[in-house]
């Protein structure tokens, strides 16, 4: 094992012949804390988890130092190549020591010297999201065929599949769309929708859920789509049990041949 790191589609060892000076370990994110000082009172009021009921975190920031193996490439040329590929770019990062999860964020490249002059060193800085995500998405109950005759389609997410203490990015795969359907997708009982500007609609079904739909429609042509945006979260296990995905099919073509196959999946998030 070379303890290599893959940035995007480039591997630190096989593509650049870089060897880390120690086992690559990504720093843990610091918890976001919010406290209110009470004049004349002991201690402070801790409001860090008043909204979420679980801890939230800042981004992970740190760096990894690599030795450039002698006799492979001119150090300056390799340094420039890595800088052109990584510096200021946003991409996924995968550790050989932790192959089932990936990080995502921004990277920077800097020159650094070593004490004895034996190696040329390159330091790669990172600014990552606080969570790492599973490389393989878990399916939720298989695929469903959605017909044009349906006005809505709901997908329940089993609470046993979700961790209420961590955000879980939902991936909704919509495949095999026919007749150019127009499909809007939204979450119910979710802190975050999958649009930066979601529109909250009236609860026409009177089922007690606050329904958030995405506008404009996300899918407007035939083909296969993967929809992945923001995490869904719940305060408690009960909240997570009530999270559902709602697909609005009201404007899909009424032709009998119009349909879509929906495969809901999610990725586990861990610290």
Phi and psi in degrees as a GROMACS rama.xvg file:
@    title "Ramachandran Plot"
@    xaxis  label "Phi"
@    yaxis  label "Psi"
@TYPE xy
-94.4792  -0.495949  UNK-2
53.9324  43.2699  UNK-3
-78.2506  166.497  UNK-4
-130.24  132.043  UNK-5
-102.092  121.634  UNK-6
-107.193  113  UNK-7
62.0139  -115.9  UNK-8
-113.595  18.5825  UNK-9
-112.53  129.391  UNK-10
-99.2511  136.347  UNK-11
-60.3077  -33.6508  UNK-12
-93.4692  -53.1672  UNK-13
-69.1963  -30.8308  UNK-14
-94.392  -33.2174  UNK-15
-122.374  -5.23853  UNK-16
54.6436  45.2891  UNK-17
-99.0413  139.652  UNK-18
-121.296  124.506  UNK-19
-66.6959  147.158  UNK-20
-75.8129  -12.1318  UNK-21
-157.225  168.898  UNK-22
-56.9429  126.368  UNK-23
-65.7407  121.93  UNK-24
-130.555  127.383  UNK-25
-87.7102  130.721  UNK-26
-63.4927  150.955  UNK-27
-75.8672  147.527  UNK-28
-75.7264  147.224  UNK-29
-80.2161  141.475  UNK-30
-69.2547  138.48  UNK-31
-76.7198  124.319  UNK-32
-121.009  141.013  UNK-33
-134.747  113.917  UNK-34
-125.256  151.629  UNK-35
-119.397  122.779  UNK-36
-79.5111  130.6  UNK-37
-104.134  110.061  UNK-38
-58.9586  130.949  UNK-39
81.4118  2.18011  UNK-40
-118.027  159.36  UNK-41
-73.2626  144.063  UNK-42
57.7018  -146.862  UNK-43
-140.302  168.495  UNK-44
-94.3427  119.485  UNK-45
-89.9069  112.84  UNK-46
-109.649  18.2695  UNK-47
-59.5491  -34.7859  UNK-48
-120.022  24.204  UNK-49
-67.8063  -30.4427  UNK-50
-92.7667  -42.6484  UNK-51
-94.4058  -24.9524  UNK-52
68.9063  4.90186  UNK-53
-142.217  157.516  UNK-54
-67.8273  145.261  UNK-55
-118.84  158.111  UNK-56
-132.81  156.5  UNK-57
-80.5604  175.479  UNK-58
-72.405  159.143  UNK-59
-88.0577  125.367  UNK-60
-128.852  131.172  UNK-61
-175.38  -161.525  UNK-62
-152.64  158.692  UNK-63
-123.247  133.847  UNK-64
-106.028  134.083  UNK-65
-124.394  143.576  UNK-66
-88.9498  137.264  UNK-67
-89.5955  117.702  UNK-68
-64.3939  135.477  UNK-69
-69.6356  146.212  UNK-70
84.5185  3.05167  UNK-71
-95.8063  -59.7035  UNK-72
-141.772  156.995  UNK-73
-60.8989  130.265  UNK-74
-57.5708  -43.857  UNK-75
-63.583  -42.9169  UNK-76
-64.3466  -42.3483  UNK-77
-66.3775  -41.6509  UNK-78
-58.9621  -44.768  UNK-79
-65.6957  -38.8327  UNK-80
-63.4523  -45.2349  UNK-81
-65.5397  -40.7344  UNK-82
-62.4761  -42.5728  UNK-83
-62.366  -34.266  UNK-84
-81.0769  -38.6297  UNK-85
-106.446  -38.0897  UNK-86
-62.4301  119.262  UNK-87
79.2666  4.15272  UNK-88
-94.4916  152.983  UNK-89
-107.578  127.824  UNK-90
-162.756  176.665  UNK-91
-87.008  153.655  UNK-92
-132.168  134.475  UNK-93
-127.999  129.806  UNK-94
-93.4189  134.384  UNK-95
-59.141  -31.19  UNK-96
-76.412  -12.7239  UNK-97
-139.197  67.9119  UNK-98
-73.2972  -10.9836  UNK-99
-91.6403  -4.12229  UNK-100
-133.83  156.503  UNK-101
-132.928  154.949  UNK-102
-107.955  158.743  UNK-103
-138.48  139.724  UNK-104
169.513  -159.422  UNK-105
-105.606  153.734  UNK-106
-132.714  154.382  UNK-107
-136.887  157.675  UNK-108
-126.942  131.533  UNK-109
-138.154  150.164  UNK-110
-82.917  143.689  UNK-111
-143.44  148.416  UNK-112
-102.265  155.944  UNK-113
-109.024  168.303  UNK-114
-73.8897  -39.4057  UNK-115
-97.8755  -5.7217  UNK-116
76.7458  8.46422  UNK-117
-70.4335  -39.1718  UNK-118
-120.285  154.605  UNK-119
-92.52  137.784  UNK-120
-117.079  147.348  UNK-121
-127.473  132.836  UNK-122
-109.144  126.029  UNK-123
-109.786  115.614  UNK-124
-88.3297  152.865  UNK-125
-135.946  148.939  UNK-126
-136.33  96.8527  UNK-127
-112.787  158.461  UNK-128
-61.4042  153.673  UNK-129
-66.8787  -24.1855  UNK-130
-108.039  150.86  UNK-131
-100.637  151.22  UNK-132
-122.447  145.082  UNK-133
-62.8834  137.35  UNK-134
-69.2433  -34.2579  UNK-135
-103.769  124.685  UNK-136
-78.8007  140.754  UNK-137
-92.2202  132.968  UNK-138
-77.4014  146.422  UNK-139
-110.653  88.5717  UNK-140
74.7431  16.5991  UNK-141
80.5239  -168.84  UNK-142
-91.047  153.078  UNK-143
-127.25  141.447  UNK-144
-95.4326  123.722  UNK-145
-104.914  124.468  UNK-146
-99.743  155.617  UNK-147
-65.898  -22.328  UNK-148
-72.1313  -12.6078  UNK-149
-88.0572  138.428  UNK-150
-84.9416  -29.4973  UNK-151
-146.536  161.021  UNK-152
-143.484  124.899  UNK-153
-109.223  140.799  UNK-154
-122.496  116.56  UNK-155
-86.6074  142.595  UNK-156
-106.877  116.484  UNK-157
-60.3628  134.167  UNK-158
-62.8707  -26.3769  UNK-159
-67.0611  -18.015  UNK-160
-92.1645  -6.83695  UNK-161
-124.634  147.638  UNK-162
-102.906  112.194  UNK-163
-66.3145  -12.8866  UNK-164
-86.7234  -8.40634  UNK-165
-132.128  148.004  UNK-166
-69.5417  146.029  UNK-167
-125.298  107.466  UNK-168
-66.675  126.149  UNK-169
-93.3726  134.598  UNK-170
-112.858  124.962  UNK-171
-115.044  112.225  UNK-172
-94.186  119.957  UNK-173
-111.207  113.035  UNK-174
-121.071  163.51  UNK-175
58.0981  40.6606  UNK-176
-74.0963  137.219  UNK-177
-124.342  152.671  UNK-178
64.1833  31.9108  UNK-179
47.035  62.7953  UNK-180
-70.4474  157.454  UNK-181
-114.017  110.279  UNK-182
-119.881  129.137  UNK-183
-107.313  139.63  UNK-184
-122.728  139.002  UNK-185
-150.317  161.95  UNK-186
-102.631  153.024  UNK-187
-116.464  150.601  UNK-188
53.4257  45.2636  UNK-189
-125.925  141.848  UNK-190
-68.4306  -37.7764  UNK-191
-125.399  129.957  UNK-192
-84.8248  -171.747  UNK-193
-105.81  22.8362  UNK-194
-132.848  145.314  UNK-195
-67.5696  -25.6968  UNK-196
-129.73  68.6949  UNK-197
-70.3968  153.987  UNK-198
-108.318  123.686  UNK-199
-91.7361  120.193  UNK-200
-96.4428  164.569  UNK-201
-70.9951  144.692  UNK-202
-77.7962  84.8218  UNK-203
-69.7245  -20.7206  UNK-204
-88.1424  -5.68498  UNK-205
53.1576  37.8697  UNK-206
-100.871  8.9482  UNK-207
84.2872  0.596841  UNK-208
-97.6562  140.472  UNK-209
-87.1525  116.464  UNK-210
-98.2006  128.608  UNK-211
-115.524  121.003  UNK-212
-110.287  160.193  UNK-213
-100.085  129.252  UNK-214
-131.941  141.64  UNK-215
-72.7185  -178.176  UNK-216
-61.5176  140.935  UNK-217
-82.0401  -31.5293  UNK-218
-120.568  123.136  UNK-219
-133.933  11.8059  UNK-220
-149.961  167.546  UNK-221
-67.4489  156.013  UNK-222
132.429  -158.981  UNK-223
-122.36  136.728  UNK-224
-135.487  144.33  UNK-225
-119.287  121.954  UNK-226
-107.615  116.775  UNK-227
-144.358  121.228  UNK-228
-133.281  -98.9178  UNK-229
-103.76  158.755  UNK-230
-67.6552  154.876  UNK-231
-107.231  142.496  UNK-232
-137.9  159.005  UNK-233
-137.229  150.668  UNK-234
-73.0508  -36.2547  UNK-235
-135.95  171.087  UNK-236
-60.2404  -35.1526  UNK-237
-63.2209  -41.2614  UNK-238
-60.5428  -44.5988  UNK-239
-63.2803  -35.2201  UNK-240
-65.351  -25.7859  UNK-241
-92.2135  -4.29722  UNK-242
-68.8072  132.626  UNK-243
-136.129  156.625  UNK-244
-104.301  129.435  UNK-245
-117.012  127.026  UNK-246
-109.651  118.705  UNK-247
-91.0307  114.746  UNK-248
-107.35  17.6795  UNK-249
-61.4735  -26.1735  UNK-250
-107.776  11.5099  UNK-251
-67.5323  148.087  UNK-252
-53.5913  141.037  UNK-253
-83.2431  3.09828  UNK-254
-60.679  143.542  UNK-255
-64.3522  -17.1889  UNK-256
-92.1548  0.0481261  UNK-257
-85.586  123.008  UNK-258
-161.56  168.608  UNK-259
-144.432  145.786  UNK-260
-101.672  123.684  UNK-261
-109.894  128.094  UNK-262
-122.685  95.2918  UNK-263
-75.8283  135.555  UNK-264
-139.455  161.389  UNK-265
-140.3  156.698  UNK-266
-110.923  133.45  UNK-267
-72.2216  141.914  UNK-268
-115.159  134.545  UNK-269
-137.287  159.368  UNK-270
